[in-house]
Amino acid sequence: MDLERSPLARPFPDIPPIAGVTLRVARARYKTWDRCDLTYAELAEGTTVAGVFTRSACPSSEVELGREQVKAGRARALIVNAGNSNAFTGYRGREAVEQIMAQVADKLGCTKEEVFVSSTGVIGVPLPKDKAREGVEAALGAQPCSWEEAAHTIGTTDTFTKGAHASAMIGDTRIEIGGIVKGSGMIAPDMATMLGYVFTDAAISPAFLQECLSRANRETFSCITVDSDTSTSDTVLAFATGKAGNAQLTSFEDPGADAFLAALRDVCRELAHLVVRDGEGAQKFIAVTVTGASDDESARIIGLSIANSPLVKTAIAGGDANWGRVVMAVGKAGEPADRDRLSIAFGGHWAARDGQPVADYDEAPVAKHLQGQEVDISVDLGLGEGRATVWTCDLTHGYISINADYRS
C-alpha cells in the first residue's frame, strides 16, 4: 500500500548520539515489502528502564512480558518488529517473543528479562520464529544506523519518520533526550496508542524514571486520538544509560530533576503531536482546549469526547463551523456540565457564550480559520478550575481508503 506523505508532516530533527545507545536495523521480512522491518537498540550495562503499556484486555505477549520486565528496572536491549503485531496469537506468539529475548540475551551475556520486545502490524498472525531468528541474527551483526533509519523501520502505515530531541542541565552536566515513535491509525489514548521509545544519557533511578514517564505520559500520549481505537500493542519505554555522568536523580528533591521532567515532557509532547499529524488521511491538526471543568481529569475526558466525535471531525474536514456538534460531544461525555454556562470558540472567535449563540456572531473569520491546517477549538464549562488540552485530526475519505485496504 503506497501512502502519500501527510500534508501535516514535519522534517526529522537532528538527534545527537546518546551515549550508551547503539541502533541497528535489519530485514526479517515479516511482510512482502522491500524494506527493513526490525530495529535493534543495544544499551549499555546499568541502563535503567521505565514503561507504560496499553490497558487493552487483549494485549500482545510483548506487552504482557514488558509489564513484568519493567518492574525490575534494568535493560540491555530493545527489539522492535514491524508488520506483525503478534497479538491474539496464544502460546505461539509468546514462544516467538521468548525466543527473541533469549537470542539477544545470549549475545549480550545478560538475562532475557533485560531484553524488551515490541511488535506492530496485523493482529492475529503469529510472529514466524524462523524469520524472527534470522532477522535478529542479521540485526546483531549489522552496522550502526541513524535515528531516522531506526524511526523509519518501526513504522507501518506511517507516512513520515517521527523523532524528537531535547536537552537539560543537571547541575553542571548537560544531558540529552532523544525519542522515536510510530503511529498513524488505531490511535486512542488508553495510556498511549502507538510504539514510542525515549532514550537519555542521564543517570536516573528506575523508580524516579517511572514517575517522570508516567507524569509526562498523562499530559501527552494520553491526550491524543486519531480514531478512538486502542491498540493491543501500545508501548512507551524510556531508557536511561547514565553515561552523562550526572549525580543520579532519585526524586524531585534532587537538583535538575524538574529540568529533566520538563525536557522529557517536551519530547513526549512532540512525539505525540507527530502521531496525530500522521493520522491516517489527516488534513488538519486539531487542538481542543477545555477550561472551567470540575477538575483536570474531567476536562481531559470532555476534550477526548469532542476529539473522538466523528461528527466533529468530519465537520472540521469540511470546514463547517458546526458548533452544535461540539455541544453534543460535551453533553455525551458523562462529566459535569451545565448547558447554560457553556461557551465555544473556533480559532479564538466565540460562537456561543453562556449557553447561547453569540448575538453578533460572524462566521466568516471562523470559516477562514477552518480552512487552515491548524485548528483550535476552545470550550469553557464555567464550573471550576479544571483544564486540559487534547489533540486530534480531522476524519476524511483517506482514513476509509487506508483501512479498507489495510490487509491487502
LUMKEVEX-786819 format. One record per residue (C-alpha): residue in one letter; x, y, z. Coordinates in steps of 0.25 Angstrom, whole numbers, padded with zeros to 4 digits, always signed. Layout:
BEGIN
AXYZ...
# end
This chain:
BEGIN
M+0000+0000+0000D+0007+0013-0005L+0003+0025+0004E+0005+0039+0001R+0013+0047+0011S+0004+0054+0021P+0002+0069+0018L+0004+0071+0033A+0018+0065+0033R+0030+0070+0040P+0044+0068+0036F+0052+0059+0044P+0060+0066+0055D+0075+0066+0057I+0076+0056+0069P+0090+0055+0074P+0097+0042+0078I+0092+0037+0092A+0104+0031+0100G+0101+0016+0103V+0091+0014+0091T+0095+0007+0078L+0084+0006+0068R+0083-0005+0057V+0073-0009+0046A+0071-0022+0038R+0061-0029+0029A+0053-0040+0036R+0043-0040+0024Y+0030-0041+0033K+0023-0035+0021T+0025-0035+0006W+0032-0022+0006D+0045-0017+0001R+0050-0010+0014C+0056-0013+0028D+0046-0017+0038L+0054-0020+0050T+0060-0010+0059Y+0070-0013+0070A+0075-0004+0081E+0087-0008+0089L+0088-0002+0103A+0100+0000+0112E+0101-0008+0125G+0094-0001+0136T+0083+0005+0127T+0070+0007+0135V+0056+0006+0129A+0042+0010+0131G+0030+0008+0123V+0015+0010+0121F+0006+0000+0113T-0008-0002+0107R-0019-0005+0117S-0026-0013+0106A-0031-0026+0111C-0026-0033+0099P-0011-0029+0099S+0000-0036+0092S+0010-0045+0098E+0021-0034+0097V+0012-0025+0105E+0009-0035+0116L+0024-0039+0117G+0028-0024+0117R+0019-0021+0128E+0026-0031+0137Q+0040-0028+0132V+0040-0013+0134K+0037-0015+0149A+0052-0019+0151G+0056-0006+0145R+0068-0011+0136A+0070-0012+0121R+0081-0016+0112A+0074-0017+0098L+0061-0014+0091I+0056-0021+0078V+0044-0015+0070N+0037-0023+0059A+0029-0016+0049G+0018-0023+0040N+0013-0033+0050S+0007-0029+0064N+0008-0043+0069A-0005-0040+0077F-0016-0051+0079T-0006-0062+0075G-0007-0070+0088Y+0005-0079+0092R+0012-0078+0079G+0013-0063+0080R+0019-0064+0094E+0029-0074+0089A+0034-0065+0078V+0036-0054+0088E+0043-0062+0098Q+0052-0068+0086I+0056-0053+0082M+0059-0050+0097A+0068-0062+0099Q+0075-0060+0086V+0079-0046+0089A+0082-0049+0104D+0091-0060+0099K+0099-0050+0090L+0100-0039+0101G+0102-0048+0113C+0090-0043+0120T+0077-0048+0126K+0066-0050+0116E+0058-0041+0125E+0067-0029+0121V+0063-0031+0106F+0050-0023+0103V+0042-0027+0090S+0031-0019+0083S+0023-0023+0071T+0013-0015+0062G+0005-0018+0050V-0006-0028+0047I-0014-0035+0058G-0016-0050+0059V-0003-0055+0051P+0007-0062+0060L+0021-0056+0058P+0029-0066+0050K+0040-0072+0058D+0049-0075+0047K+0048-0061+0041A+0050-0055+0055R+0063-0063+0058E+0069-0059+0044G+0065-0045+0046V+0071-0043+0060E+0083-0050+0055A+0084-0040+0044A+0082-0028+0053L+0092-0033+0063G+0103-0033+0052A+0098-0020+0045Q+0105-0007+0045P+0100+0004+0054C+0090+0013+0047S+0084+0027+0049W+0072+0031+0058E+0064+0034+0045E+0067+0020+0040A+0062+0014+0053A+0050+0022+0053H+0046+0018+0038T+0048+0003+0041I+0038+0003+0053G+0027+0009+0044T+0015+0002+0037T+0005+0012+0031D+0013+0024+0035T+0016+0033+0024F+0028+0040+0030T+0038+0037+0041K+0036+0043+0055G+0046+0047+0065A+0049+0058+0075H+0060+0063+0084A+0062+0072+0096S+0074+0075+0106A+0074+0079+0120M+0085+0083+0131I+0086+0074+0143G+0096+0082+0151D+0107+0085+0142T+0104+0073+0133R+0097+0074+0120I+0088+0062+0117E+0082+0058+0104I+0068+0052+0102G+0064+0046+0088G+0052+0039+0084I+0045+0032+0072V+0031+0028+0071K+0022+0020+0061G+0007+0022+0060S-0003+0027+0050G-0016+0019+0052M-0023+0011+0063I-0019+0023+0072A-0027+0026+0084P-0021+0029+0098D-0023+0018+0108M-0009+0021+0112A-0003+0023+0098T-0007+0017+0085M+0006+0014+0078L+0020+0010+0080G+0029+0020+0086Y+0044+0020+0091V+0051+0030+0098F+0066+0029+0101T+0074+0038+0110D+0089+0038+0115A+0084+0043+0129A+0087+0035+0141I+0073+0033+0148S+0068+0022+0157P+0057+0013+0151A+0046+0017+0161F+0048+0032+0158L+0049+0030+0143Q+0036+0023+0144E+0030+0034+0152C+0035+0044+0141L+0030+0036+0130S+0016+0034+0136R+0015+0049+0138A+0019+0052+0124N+0010+0042+0118R-0002+0047+0125E-0001+0060+0118T+0004+0056+0105F+0002+0042+0099S-0011+0040+0107C-0016+0053+0101I-0016+0049+0087T-0026+0042+0078V-0028+0039+0063D-0039+0029+0062S-0043+0025+0077D-0038+0011+0075T-0028+0006+0085S-0017-0004+0080T-0013-0017+0086S+0001-0014+0086D+0003+0000+0091T+0016+0003+0098V+0025+0014+0102L+0038+0011+0108A+0049+0021+0114F+0063+0016+0115A+0074+0024+0123T+0088+0019+0121G+0095+0028+0132K+0106+0031+0122A+0105+0046+0124G+0112+0045+0138N+0102+0054+0146A+0099+0051+0160Q+0087+0041+0159L+0073+0046+0160T+0065+0039+0170S+0054+0049+0174F+0049+0063+0171E+0057+0068+0183D+0070+0066+0174P+0075+0078+0167G+0072+0077+0152A+0060+0067+0154D+0050+0078+0149A+0058+0081+0137F+0059+0067+0133L+0044+0065+0134A+0042+0077+0126A+0051+0072+0115L+0045+0058+0116R+0031+0065+0115D+0035+0073+0103V+0040+0061+0095C+0027+0053+0098R+0018+0064+0094E+0025+0066+0081L+0025+0051+0078A+0010+0051+0082H+0007+0062+0073L+0015+0056+0061V+0006+0043+0062V-0007+0052+0061R+0000+0059+0049D+0001+0046+0042G-0013+0041+0046E-0018+0033+0034G-0024+0042+0024A-0022+0054+0032Q-0022+0068+0026K-0024+0077+0039F-0017+0077+0053I-0027+0080+0063A-0025+0085+0077V-0037+0084+0087T-0035+0092+0100V-0045+0091+0111T-0045+0100+0123G-0055+0103+0134A-0057+0088+0137S-0059+0082+0151D-0045+0077+0150D-0033+0074+0141E-0037+0059+0138S-0052+0063+0135A-0046+0074+0125R-0038+0063+0118I-0050+0053+0117I-0058+0064+0111G-0047+0068+0102L-0046+0054+0097S-0061+0053+0095I-0060+0065+0085A-0047+0060+0079N-0053+0046+0077S-0066+0050+0071P-0067+0046+0056L-0078+0057+0054V-0068+0068+0060K-0056+0062+0052T-0064+0062+0039A-0069+0076+0041I-0055+0081+0042A-0051+0073+0030G-0062+0080+0022G-0058+0094+0028D-0072+0094+0035A-0073+0102+0048N-0084+0094+0053W-0082+0097+0068G-0095+0089+0071R-0087+0076+0069V-0077+0081+0080V-0089+0083+0089M-0093+0069+0086A-0080+0064+0089V-0079+0071+0103G-0093+0066+0107K-0089+0051+0104A-0076+0051+0111G-0083+0047+0125E-0075+0058+0132P-0081+0070+0140A-0086+0081+0130D-0096+0092+0130R-0103+0095+0117D-0105+0110+0122R-0091+0112+0125L-0085+0106+0113S-0076+0115+0103I-0070+0110+0090A-0060+0117+0081F-0052+0113+0068G-0039+0120+0066G-0042+0130+0077H-0055+0134+0071W-0066+0131+0081A-0079+0125+0074A-0086+0122+0087R-0085+0129+0101D-0092+0124+0114G-0101+0115+0107Q-0106+0124+0096P-0101+0127+0082V-0093+0140+0081A-0103+0151+0077D-0094+0157+0066Y-0087+0144+0062D-0079+0146+0049E-0076+0132+0043A-0066+0138+0033P-0054+0138+0042V-0057+0124+0047A-0059+0119+0033K-0045+0125+0029H-0039+0118+0042L-0044+0105+0038Q-0038+0106+0024G-0024+0105+0030Q-0017+0093+0034E-0016+0096+0049V-0030+0097+0056D-0033+0101+0070I-0046+0098+0078S-0048+0105+0091V-0059+0100+0101D-0061+0107+0115L-0071+0100+0124G-0071+0111+0134L-0071+0101+0146G-0057+0101+0152E-0042+0102+0150G-0040+0089+0143R-0033+0090+0129A-0027+0081+0119T-0023+0081+0104V-0024+0069+0095W-0020+0067+0081T-0027+0060+0069C-0028+0061+0054D-0040+0062+0044L-0047+0050+0038T-0046+0049+0023H-0049+0039+0012G-0034+0036+0013Y-0036+0029+0026I-0046+0020+0020S-0038+0016+0008I-0025+0013+0016N-0033+0004+0026A-0042-0003+0016D-0029-0008+0009Y-0020-0010+0021R-0018-0025+0020S-0017-0025+0004
# end
